[in-house]
Amino acid sequence: MVLANGNQPNEKVLGNFLDDLGDKSMALRDSWQSERLQRQQSHLDRQHQVQQFLSEAHQSRQLTASRCHSSLSLFREGLMQQNEERRSEFQIFQATLQDFHTELQATVSLLRQSFQVDLSDLSASTQVFLAQCQQERIQNQQALRQELGTFIETLRSDVQSYLSELETLRLHQADLLRQNLQQNRAALTADNQTFFAQLAPFREELRHFHQSLQSSVWGQASSDECVIESAPEVIPTAIINTAIPLEVAASTPEAIAAKPSATMTTTKAPAKRVAFPRTRAAASAPAKSPKVFSKTKESTEAANSEKAVYNFLHKSQGARLTQIESSLQINRFQAVDALRSLIKKGLITQRDRIYLIQEDLVQK
């Protein structure tokens, strides 16, 4: 009884639970049934849509296939037509190419024959031309040898004349230098003689002073001995005359220039002690008058020579030095001096050993 009483609440709870569970299961079953119906309806709708899509796709595929088949048939027909046209064109081209090939072979054979003919003609003409050139070369060689020999002889004569002119010019310059040295030595000799002549009174006074001093210190006898001993003293003219050599023609200009330097140093040494500028200038003034006269005469002769040479060159329109000498009857020195002066003045010029006037050169 106790157990029966104790199990009653549990049974109630269990009964309540079972009732709730049954209600829930019924509700769950109802919802599942409704969802199942919805799923079946949606499946039917989807199946209907798929069937409709498949039918539409089948229709469009058939339409596309028919169109593609028609286009492919048209393309095949066009392709077959193009193949036929190309085959016909190729046959025509092959025939044309064959004709061109045969024509080209014929043309090449003709050209080869003409080339052989031209080659043979050219070889023959070349042989003839080489033979002519060989003959002309031999002839020109002989002519050139003759011209070369003539040129060598002319060049040799020109060189010899040029060397002779140089030798003449060198001798002329040496002669001028020799004359200048002689004139300078003569002037120096005259100056030294004048100086010693002016110095003679001073030496005489010095000698008298020495004699008076000796007589006042040592007496009359010693002064007489001093006079006798001092009498033969230096005579400058003899020393000067021996210092100046008469042979002025030295071998080289250096030797000519070296000798007057030594004489000038020996003769000018006393001039450092006593100088008489006024008397010396007065003594040297008369000695210059012959030089002035000789220079005037030489300048007149040089002007005449220049005028004659210029007139001759103007008439002959150019000449050599030997022609000028032989035509004007003048020596080599006069001709060289006149030509040098005219060249310095710019009236004439020299070209290839020929002297020409500037006006003639401009006209040429």
C-alpha positions in Angstrom: 0.0 0.0 0.0 2.8 2.2 0.9 4.6 1.4 -2.3 1.4 1.9 -4.2 0.8 5.2 -2.6 4.4 6.2 -3.3 4.2 5.4 -7.1 1.1 7.4 -7.8 2.9 10.8 -8.3 5.4 9.2 -10.5 2.7 7.7 -12.7 1.1 11.1 -12.9 4.3 12.7 -14.0 4.9 10.0 -16.4 1.4 10.2 -17.8 1.8 14.0 -18.2 5.1 13.5 -19.9 3.7 10.9 -22.3 0.7 13.2 -23.1 3.1 16.1 -23.9 5.2 13.8 -25.9 2.2 12.6 -27.9 1.1 16.2 -28.5 4.5 17.2 -29.7 4.9 14.1 -31.9 1.5 14.9 -33.4 2.5 18.5 -34.0 5.9 17.4 -35.5 4.1 14.9 -37.7 1.7 17.6 -38.9 4.6 20.0 -39.7 6.5 17.3 -41.4 3.5 16.4 -43.5 3.0 20.0 -44.5 6.7 20.4 -45.4 6.6 17.2 -47.3 3.7 18.4 -49.4 5.6 21.7 -50.0 8.7 19.8 -51.1 6.7 17.6 -53.4 5.1 20.7 -54.9 8.4 22.5 -55.4 9.9 19.3 -56.9 7.0 19.1 -59.3 7.4 22.8 -60.2 11.2 22.4 -60.7 10.7 19.3 -62.8 8.1 21.2 -64.9 10.7 24.0 -65.4 13.4 21.6 -66.3 11.2 19.9 -68.8 10.3 23.2 -70.3 14.0 24.3 -70.4 15.0 21.1 -72.0 12.3 21.4 -74.7 13.3 25.0 -75.4 17.0 24.0 -75.5 16.2 21.1 -77.8 14.3 23.4 -80.2 17.1 26.0 -80.2 19.7 23.3 -80.7 17.8 21.9 -83.6 17.4 25.4 -85.1 21.1 26.1 -84.6 22.0 22.7 -86.1 19.9 23.4 -89.1 21.4 26.8 -89.6 25.0 25.4 -89.1 24.3 22.6 -91.5 23.0 25.1 -94.1 26.1 27.4 -93.5 28.4 24.4 -93.7 26.9 23.2 -96.9 27.2 26.7 -98.3 30.9 26.8 -97.1 31.6 23.4 -98.6 30.1 24.5 -101.9 32.2 27.8 -101.8 35.3 25.9 -100.9 34.8 23.4 -103.6 34.3 26.2 -106.1 37.5 28.0 -104.8 39.4 24.7 -105.1 38.2 24.3 -108.7 39.2 27.9 -109.5 42.6 27.5 -107.8 43.2 24.3 -109.7 42.4 26.0 -113.0 44.6 29.0 -112.1 47.4 26.7 -111.1 47.2 24.8 -114.4 47.3 28.1 -116.2 50.2 29.3 -114.1 52.1 26.1 -114.7 51.6 26.4 -118.4 52.8 30.0 -118.3 55.8 29.0 -116.2 56.7 26.3 -118.6 56.5 28.7 -121.5 58.6 31.3 -119.6 61.2 28.6 -118.7 61.6 27.5 -122.3 61.8 31.2 -123.4 64.3 31.9 -120.7 66.5 28.9 -121.7 66.4 30.2 -125.3 67.3 33.7 -124.2 70.2 32.5 -122.0 71.6 30.4 -124.8 71.5 33.4 -127.1 73.1 35.6 -124.4 75.8 33.0 -123.8 76.6 32.9 -127.5 76.7 36.7 -127.8 78.8 36.9 -124.6 81.3 34.4 -126.1 81.5 36.5 -129.3 81.9 39.7 -127.3 84.6 38.1 -125.1 86.6 37.0 -128.1 86.3 40.4 -129.7 87.3 42.1 -126.4 90.3 39.8 -125.9 91.4 40.5 -129.5 91.0 44.3 -129.0 92.8 44.1 -125.7 95.7 42.3 -127.2 95.9 45.0 -129.9 95.6 47.8 -127.3 98.3 46.2 -125.2 100.6 46.0 -128.2 100.0 49.6 -129.0 100.6 50.6 -125.4 103.8 48.7 -125.4 105.0 50.5 -128.5 103.9 53.9 -127.2 105.6 53.2 -123.8 108.8 52.3 -125.6 108.6 55.5 -127.7 107.7 57.6 -124.6 110.5 56.0 -122.7 113.0 57.0 -125.3 111.5 60.6 -125.5 111.5 60.8 -121.7 115.1 59.6 -121.6 116.1 62.3 -124.0 114.1 64.9 -122.1 115.5 63.7 -118.8 119.0 63.9 -120.2 118.3 67.5 -121.5 116.8 68.4 -118.1 119.8 66.9 -116.3 122.2 68.9 -118.5 120.1 72.1 -118.0 119.9 71.5 -114.3 123.7 70.8 -114.1 124.4 74.0 -116.1 121.9 76.0 -113.9 123.6 74.6 -110.7 127.0 75.4 -112.1 125.9 78.9 -112.9 124.3 79.3 -109.5 127.4 78.0 -107.8 129.5 80.4 -109.9 127.1 83.2 -108.9 127.4 82.3 -105.3 131.2 82.1 -105.6 131.2 85.5 -107.4 129.0 86.9 -104.7 131.2 85.5 -102.0 134.3 86.9 -103.6 132.5 90.2 -104.0 131.5 90.3 -100.4 135.0 89.3 -99.4 136.3 92.1 -101.6 134.0 94.6 -100.0 134.9 93.4 -96.5 138.6 93.6 -97.5 138.1 97.2 -98.7 136.2 98.1 -95.6 139.0 96.6 -93.4 141.7 98.5 -95.4 139.7 101.7 -95.1 139.2 101.1 -91.4 142.9 100.3 -90.9 144.0 103.3 -92.9 141.7 105.5 -90.8 143.0 103.9 -87.6 146.6 104.5 -88.7 145.8 108.1 -89.5 144.1 108.5 -86.1 147.1 106.9 -84.3 149.6 109.1 -86.2 147.6 112.2 -85.3 147.3 111.1 -81.7 151.1 110.5 -81.4 151.7 113.8 -83.2 149.5 115.6 -80.6 151.2 113.6 -77.9 154.7 114.6 -79.0 154.7 118.1 -77.3 153.6 116.5 -74.1 156.3 114.0 -74.3 158.8 116.7 -75.1 157.7 118.7 -72.1 157.8 115.6 -69.9 161.4 114.9 -71.2 162.5 118.5 -70.4 160.9 118.3 -67.0 162.7 115.1 -66.4 166.0 116.6 -67.5 165.6 119.7 -65.4 164.7 117.5 -62.4 167.7 115.3 -63.0 170.0 118.3 -63.4 168.6 119.9 -60.2 169.1 116.6 -58.3 172.2 115.0 -59.8 173.9 117.6 -61.8 174.6 118.4 -65.4 176.5 115.2 -66.3 173.8 112.8 -65.3 171.2 114.9 -67.1 173.3 114.6 -70.4 173.4 110.8 -70.0 169.7 110.7 -69.4 169.2 112.8 -72.6 171.4 110.4 -74.6 169.7 107.4 -73.1 166.2 108.7 -73.4 166.6 110.0 -77.0 165.8 106.7 -78.9 162.3 106.1 -77.5 159.2 104.8 -79.1 158.4 105.8 -82.7 154.7 104.9 -83.1 154.6 105.1 -86.9 157.0 102.1 -87.3 155.0 100.0 -84.9 151.7 100.9 -86.6 153.0 100.2 -90.0 154.3 96.8 -89.0 151.0 96.0 -87.2 148.9 96.5 -90.4 149.6 93.7 -92.9 149.7 94.5 -96.6 148.1 91.1 -97.6 144.5 91.5 -96.7 143.2 88.5 -98.8 142.6 86.0 -96.0 141.3 82.5 -96.5 138.2 83.0 -94.4 136.2 86.0 -93.2 136.8 85.0 -89.6 140.6 85.3 -90.1 140.0 88.8 -91.7 137.8 89.8 -88.8 140.2 88.4 -86.2 143.3 90.4 -87.4 141.9 94.0 -87.1 140.5 93.2 -83.6 144.1 92.5 -82.4 145.5 95.6 -84.0 142.7 97.8 -82.7 143.3 96.6 -79.2 147.1 97.3 -79.4 146.7 100.7 -81.0 143.9 101.9 -79.0 145.5 101.2 -75.6 147.4 104.6 -75.4 144.2 106.4 -76.2 142.7 105.5 -72.8 145.2 107.8 -71.1 144.9 111.1 -73.0 142.1 112.1 -75.4 142.1 115.1 -77.7 138.6 115.1 -79.2 138.7 118.5 -81.0 142.1 118.0 -82.7 141.4 114.4 -83.5 138.0 115.3 -85.2 139.7 118.1 -87.0 142.5 115.8 -88.2 140.1 113.1 -89.3 137.8 115.5 -91.2 140.0 116.0 -94.2 140.5 112.3 -94.5 136.8 111.7 -95.2 136.5 113.9 -98.2 138.1 111.4 -100.7 135.7 108.7 -99.3 132.7 110.9 -99.9 133.9 111.6 -103.5 134.5 107.9 -104.1 131.1 107.0 -102.7 129.4 109.6 -104.9 131.1 108.2 -107.9 130.2 104.6 -107.0 126.6 105.5 -106.4 126.4 107.2 -109.8 127.9 104.2 -111.6 125.5 101.9 -109.7 122.5 104.0 -110.7 123.6 103.9 -114.3 124.1 100.1 -114.1 120.7 99.7 -112.5 119.0 101.8 -115.2 120.8 99.8 -118.0 119.8 96.5 -116.5 116.2 97.5 -115.9 115.9 98.8 -119.5 117.4 95.5 -120.9 115.1 93.4 -118.8 112.1 95.5 -120.0 113.0 95.0 -123.6 113.9 91.3 -123.4 111.1 90.5 -121.0 113.4 88.4 -118.7 117.0 87.2 -119.0 119.6 85.3 -117.1 122.7 86.7 -115.4 125.0 85.6 -118.2 122.8 87.2 -120.8 122.8 90.5 -118.9 126.6 90.5 -118.6 127.2 89.7 -122.3 124.5 92.1 -123.6 125.5 95.1 -121.4 129.2 94.4 -121.4 129.5 94.7 -117.6 131.3 92.5 -115.1 129.7 90.1 -112.7 130.0 92.4 -109.6 128.2 95.3 -111.3 125.4 93.0 -112.6 124.9 91.3 -109.2 124.9 94.7 -107.4 122.4 96.2 -109.9 120.1 93.2 -109.7 120.2 93.1 -105.9 119.3 96.8 -105.7 116.4 96.4 -108.1 115.1 93.4 -106.2 115.2 95.3 -102.9 113.3 98.2 -104.6 110.7 95.7 -105.8 111.1 96.5 -109.5 112.2 93.1 -110.6 112.0 89.5 -109.3 113.8 86.2 -109.8 112.1 83.0 -110.9 113.9 79.8 -112.1 117.3 81.7 -112.4 115.5 84.2 -114.7 115.2 87.9 -113.7 111.8 89.4 -114.6 110.1 92.8 -114.3 107.2 92.9 -111.9 104.9 94.3 -114.6 105.7 91.5 -117.0 105.1 89.0 -114.2 101.7 90.4 -113.4 100.7 90.3 -117.1 101.7 86.6 -117.3 
